[in-house]
Amino acid sequence: MSASSPIATVMPRTSSVVGDVAASEDLLVEGSVSGTIDMPGCALTIAVGARVDARILARDVTILGHFSGRITATEIIDVREGARVIGEIAAPKVALAEGAEIQARVETRRVDAAVHVARYRMARAATS
């Protein structure tokens, strides 16, 4: 999350979600999520100690904890020191801090196409 935007919703360390999360406000995940996170107009932060295994569509994503899966961000993905990322990430801008562990395919060019595919897959999963 950017320094100027307050965190609207917090999923605490004691929470564990298996399934689909849809949000219309910024979200801080401190616990664990396994499934999908759909919040194309909002910011997602994966806190230190959090574990997320998901397909994500968000405006921007900041990762301080552990993530595996696929992220599509319409603005930026910011991977901070100590974070661990495994999978695929797509965004027009990607920031990788020294000390972050990355094992991911990174796409910064055809992000519009990735956003359309992510929206299609999430809509299709919701109707299944």
N, C-alpha and C positions, 0 to 999 in steps of 0.2 A: 504494500500500500504506500502511496506517496505520503510524505510527511504532512501535507496539507489536508488529507482526507481522513476523518476519524473512522475508526473501526465501528461498523454498525452491528455486526453479529459475531459472537464468539462461540465456537464449539470447544468446550473445555477439555483438558487432558483426560478426564474420566469418560469422555464420550467416544463411542465407536459406532460408526454408521456403515451399514452394508446396504447398498442400493443407490438410488438416485437422489441427488441434492440439486434443487433449483433455487436460485436466490436473485432478488432484485435489489440487493444492497451489498456493500462490501462485507467480506467474510474472513475471519481469522480461524484457522483450524489448528487447534493445539492437540487434539486426540488423533483418531484414525478414521479414514474414509476409504471404502472399497466400493467402486461402482462408477458413477458419472457425476460430474459437477457442471451444471449448466448455468452460467451467469455472464452472458456476453457483454453486458453493459457495466459490469462491476469489477472490482479488484479482489483478488484472492491472495491471502498470505498463508503459507504453510510454515508454522512456527518451528523453532528448535524443539526437537523431540517428537514432533508429529510424524505420522506415517500415512502417506496417501498413495493408494494404488488405484488409479482412475483414468478415465478419459475426461479431460477438462476443456471447456470453452469459456473464456473469460476475457475481459478487457485487458487487464494486466495481472501477472502472477509473480509473486515474490516467494522464493523458496529458501528457507533456512533449515528445514528438516529433511526428511527422506521422501522422495517421490519416485514412483515407477508408473509407466503408462504413456499416455499421449496428451500433450498440452497444445492447444491452439489459442493464442492470445492475439487480439486485434491491435494491441499497442506494443507491449514489452513483456519479456520474461526476464526476471532479475534473479540470478542464482548466486546466493551469498556464500561467504566463507563458511566451511563446515557442512554445507548442504551436500546431499547425494542425489543425483538424478540418473535414472535408467529409463531408456525408452526413446521417445520422439518428442521434439519440441519445434513449434512453428510460430513465428512472430516476426513483424517487420524489424524489431530491435531485440537483441539478446545481450544481456550483460552477464559476464561470467567473472566472479571474483576469484582471486588467487586463493587456493585452499579449498575450492569447491571440487567435488568429485563428479565427473560427468562421463557417462557411458551412454551417449544419445546421438541420434541423427538430428541434426539441426537444419531447419529450413527457414531462410529469411526472405526469399524472393516471391514465391507463389503463395503467399499467405492468404490472399483473397479466395483462391481456390480451396485452400485448406479450411477456411472458415465455412464455406458453403458445404463442404463434405462433412465437417463436424456437425453442423446444424442438421443436415440430412440424417446422419447416423443417430443423433440424439432423438430426433423426431420419430425415426423408425423404431428405435428401441422403446420409446414411450408407448407406441401402439402395439407392440408385441406382447 
